[in-house]
């Protein structure tokens, strides 16, 4: 897997994952929507940790700045 997520994108994904988890576990958002957000947060966190997003690959998106590319 070739990296396709830049630092800013990774930070945003991690922050969103934490916010979604906090909203769910503090019971601000519950039910089906809460579970969907929790799962989405897990996916965002996983893609941020591995620096690869399959959807970006399919769409040909790469958020790594040119100066950081290998």
Protein Blocks (a to p, Z undefined) as FASTA:
>chain_A
ZZfbdfklmmmmmmmmmmmmmmmmnomagcjllmmmmmmmmmmmmmmmnopafklmmnop
afbdfklpZZ
